[in-house]
Amino acid sequence: MNSSLLNASETLQTSLFSSLFSQESEAAPSSKTLMAQAFDTATFTVIDLETTGLNAKRNSITEITAIQFVNGQAIDIFSTLVQPKEPIPYEVESLTGISNEMVENAPPLMMVLNDLISFMGPAPLLVGHNVSFDIQFLREKCLECGLVGLEQRIDISKAFCTKVLAQKVMPGLPSYEGIVVATQCGYHNNNPHRAEADVRMSAAILFALVEKLRQQGQAITTVKDVLAIQGVLQERG
């Protein structure tokens, strides 16, 4: 297939996906409805990305995991390596253990994003440790792939950062890195800097922090109760 036909095919595919997701979004629950859900029965989508660097415009995603949790229990998982547009630097490979050989035949970003957004649903309650980083990357990559409009589902106003929440619930820790906070919450991450292990760690932190709040006498009934303590997150500059 020549390049013009390939580009036309990709444009048509993108338009079809965007149209389908737009129809789903129209039926999505309102923010008010989402926030009024009982915390113990709400579905939280905990996410983590591994990337080739820290710049959402220049760097690439190499791994994505999203796990849906209800009341501390995992109910569904999406996890995949991603084919990056640039080589993985040596220092990043050393940190994550993800090599260029591992991602050579991984699915392309557009395919992964479509599957991920479908998995998350039209109005996910997103959770992560320093989740604004993951949200910025995902939103930027949706635009990069031409999935315009779908990035709006990745909404920081409905997101929960276990780092920010830990700073509110457990002031005075020497560090708020994920491993430190997790250890204080009684959870051991045996494979840091891999997406699935970090997702499970973030989920453990979230539910442990809510339990600590309840032990401190805070009335945590709805999703909004937790957001009120955390505060609305700010997008990264």
Protein Blocks (a to p, Z undefined) as FASTA:
>chain_A
ZZklmmmmmmmmmmmmmmmmmmmmmmpccfklmmmpcfklcccdddddddfbfbfklmcc
fbdcddddeehiafbdcddddddfbdcdfklmmmnopafklmmmgccfklmmmmmmmmno
madcdddehklmmmmmmmmmmmmnopghjlmmmcfklcccfklmmmmmmghiabfcfklm
mmmnopacfbghiaklmmmmmmmmmmmmmmmmmmnopacfbfmlmmmmnopadddZZ
